[in-house]
Amino acid sequence: MKLYRQHPASLIEGVWKNIFLLAFPLLRGLLALSFDVYKWVSGAWLDILILIVIITYAVLRMKSRYFYIEKENLYVKSGIFFRNHFTIPPSEITTVYFSQNPFHKALGATRVIIETNAGAKTKGDFSIILSRKNALALEESI
C-alpha cells in the first residue's frame, strides 16, 4: 500500500489563504507606530502568535490529508479535528484532473482533482496537491 501525502506546496497555499488575518495586526501596528512606538512593540507578541497559529494550522492540514489505493479502491482521509474517511471505487470515478499552475510547476507539484457523479457540480469530490511523480503514479493506478 502506497500512502500519498500532500506536497509541501500545499503548506504555502494554506498559509496564503489565511494571511489576510495578519492585515488587522499590521494596520493596528501602523496606526500605533504613528502615535507611539512602544505600544506597537509591546503589541507585537500578538502578531507573532497569529502567525504561528496560521503556520501551525497549515502544517497540520497538510499532514492530515492523504489517500492510498488498496484493493483497487481509493481511500481518502482528511481533517484535523473532525476526521473524514471515505472510499471511492474506481468504477465511480468520472473525471480526474491534473492541474499545474506556474507556482506548482516551479515547486514540482501538481493539483489532482477527482470527481464522481455523487459530488457537487461546482467542485471535485477530492482535491490534493502531489509531487509530479506521485501524480503520475496515481494516474497509472486509476
N, C-alpha and C positions, 0 to 999 in steps of 0.2 A: 504494500500500500504506500503510495507516494503522497505526502502531505504537501499541499500547495499553500504557501503563505504569501501575504501581500509584499510587494516590492517596497523598499523604503521611500519611494516617490510618494506613496500614499500618506506618509508622515508629513511631508511638506504640504500636500493638499489639505490634510486635516488641520494643520496649524493655520494655513492661509484662510480656510473657511471661518475661523473664529478670531482672526487677527483684528477684526473690527472692534472687538471688546477692548482693545488697547487704545482705541481712539479717544475714549472718555478720559482715561487717566492722562493721556497726552495733552488733551485740551485743558484739563484741570491743572496740569503741570505748567503749561504755557501761560495760563492766566495767573497762576501763583508766582511764576518767575517774574512777571512784570511788576508784581507788588512786593513779594518777599521771597528771596532765595531760600531762606531757612525752612519755610513752610513746604516748599517744593521738595527739598532734600529729605525732610522728615516724612513726607508722604510717599517717597519712592519705594518703600517696602511693599506697599500695596500693589504698585505697578509690577514689581518683580514677582510677587505672589501670583498675580493674574497670569503673567507669562508662564510661570512654572505649571500652573493648573492647565493652561491651554496645551502646552507641550506634553504633559503627562497624559492628558485625555487622548491626544493624537497617537501617542505611543501605545497606550492600552487598546485603542480602537484598531490599530494596525496589527497588534499581536493577537487580538481576539477574533479576527476574521480570517477564516481559511476554509479550504474544502479538500476533499480527497475522493478518489474514484475506487470503488470496490464492488466486485461482482457486477460490473458494468453500470452501476448506479453512481450518480454524482451526489455526494453527501456534503452539505453546507452547514457550517457552524459559525455563528457570529454573536456579537453582543457582549457588553462589558458587565452590566448589572443584571440585565434580563437576557439570558442565553436563548438563542433561536437555533433550532436544528430542523433541517428539512432535507428531503431526498428528492432528487429529480431523476426519474428513469430516462434513459436515452430516447425512448420512443416518444416521450412528451416534449422533448426539446424541439422548438420550431425554428429558432434562429440563434446563431452565435455570432456576435460582432467582435471584431478585433479593431480597436481604435488606437491611434498613436499620434498625439499632437507633438509639436516641436519640443516641449518640455519633457514629455515622456521619452521621445527619441534620444534626446541628449543624455538621459539617465539610463537608457536601455530598458525602458518599461513599456508595457502595453496594457491598455484597459480592455478587459474581456467582459462583455455583457451577454448574458444568456437569457433568452425569452422562451416562455411556454405559452400555450393557449390559455392557461389559467391565470396568468398575471395581468397586471394593469396595462392599459393600452399606451399610456404615456411614458412608461419607463420599464426597463427589464426586470425580470424576477431576481436576478443576481448579477452583481457587478463587482469586479475585483481588479486591482492593478497588480500585474505579474511581471516578472522578468520576461524578456523576449523568448528566452529558452523555454521557460515553463509554459508560456502561452502556446508555443509551437507544439510542445509535448501534449498539452491539453487538446489542441486541435486534432492531433493524431488519434487520441484515445476516445474522442466523442464520435 
